[in-house]
Structure formats: C-alpha cells, structure tokens
Amino acid sequence: MSEQVWSYRPASGHLAWADLTGYRVEASDGHIGKVDKHSYEAGDAYLVVDIGVWIFGKEVLLPASTVARIDLQEEKVYVNATKDQIKDAPEFHRDKHLQDIGYRDELGTHYGLGGLPWEGPSGSHRA
C-alpha cells in the first residue's frame, strides 16, 4: 500500500504544529466524533477518533489521507468518508493495531484508498 495513504493531502491545510486533539470530526454526511489522538509523522499519519456518540468508548483509526480539510478556527476536521463507512471500519484496538501493517492494509482497502494516492471510495481523485 502506498505510504501516501498514511500522509495528509497537501490541500487539507494540515500544519505539523497543530494539536488536533479534541477537534470535532465531520464525516461527509455529518458529525462523527472527536479526535482522541493523532500522528503527523511522514508516512505514518493518522487520527484516532472517538465515536462514542454511537457506541460507548468505540474508537476508529482514520488514515491521514481521509482528511479533506482542517479548520483550525472552528477546531474541526472534515474527512472524505461517510458515517457508515467509519462506523463499519475494521474493529480498532489501540494496543494491538497502531503498528499492525496488515490492519493498516485492511483499512486502506476499507476506505478505498488502495492504488493511486488519495483515490476516494468511488475511484475519483480528491486533490
């Protein structure tokens, strides 16, 4: 899988110094949760999102390339995934999956991020 799946898109507005912890996460069809943890390491960037709104204490891992835009003033992260896609992602366990390459490949496939960099679920490029 391309390491670009685990990198922020240039148009996202991501700034390495910005602490996204606590930011609201907006899926393409509405609010999904809040950022609990994030990484901006090159080729290993992601968001851990608490979606406890639906299921108490559930967290999901979102590859950084799912981030469409970051609004620092409103403290919101907009992602290119629906609430159902995020909710139905492969189960995430922080202790087990943060460094698991197989799990990350599975996530890339789930979000339709395999193949060309930043390819969305419908196969269209999102720059």
N, C-alpha and C positions, 0 to 999 in steps of 0.2 A: 504494500500500500504506500502511496506517495506520502512523504513526510509533510507535504503541504496540507494534508487533511488535519494535521496537528499544528497548524500555523494560522495566525489571524490573517484574514484577507486584507490587502492594502487599503481598500475603501471602507473598512469597518470603523476607522477612527481610533483604533486601539493605541494607547500610549503606555509604554513599558512601566512608567512610574505610577500609573493609575491603579489604585486599590479598588477592585470591583466587588469586594466582599460586602454583602448586604444589598447590592443593587437588585432591583426588580428585573425579572426575566420575562420578556414578552415574546411569545410564540407568534407565528404568522396569523393565528386566529384568537389571540388574547393572552392575558396574564397566565403564567405557568408556575411561578415560584420566585425564589431569590437565590443569588449566588452565595454559596456557603464557603467555597474555596476556589481558587483559580491559579493557573500557572501561565506564565508568558515565556517560558523557555523556548528558544527556537527549535522547531520540530517536535516539541513536546508540550504544546499549549492546549489548555482545556478549561472548562468550567465544571465544577461540581455544583449542581443545582438542587436545592431542597424543594421538592414538590409536595411537601406535607399538606398542602391545601386539600389534596385528594386522599392520600393515604398517609397517616401519621408517620412522620420520620423518614419517608422514602426519599432517597437521593438518586440522581441520574448524572451520568458523565456525558458532557457535550464536547465534541471536538471543536477546537477554536475556529475551524473553517465554517462552522454553522452560524457564527456570529456575523450578522449582516451590518449592524451599526451599534455603536455605543454612544449614549447621550450622557455626558459627564454632568451636565447641569441638572437633568431630571433623575440622574442615577438609575438609568435603565439600560438594559442590554436587549437588543432585538435580534432574534435568531430566525434562520431560514428553515424552520421545522414547525409542524403543527403540534398542538397539544397532544393529540392522539399518538403521533409519531414519538414524541418524547415519553409519554406515559407507557407506550408499548416497547420501549427500547429494552435490549437485553438487561436483565437484572444486574444492578451495580452494588458491589460491596467494597467500600473504600480500602480495607486492609488487603483484599485479595486482588482487585482489578487495576489499581493505579499504574502498576508496572507490567501488566499482563499483555503481551503483544497479541496473542490470539484474541483476547477480549476486544482490543482496540481494532483489529481487523473486522471483527463481527460488528462493532459499532459503525465503522466506515461503510460496511455493506448495508446496515440498517438504515442509515441516513442517506444512502445513495451517493456516497462521496468517493467511491472507488473510481478508478480510471483517471480522467482528466482532472486537474486541480479545480476545486470549487464547483464541481458539477452537482447540480441540485437533483432532488428526487425525480423530477420529470425529465432529466437528461439535459436541461438547459443550463448554460453557463450563467453564473451570477457574479458579476465583477463589481 
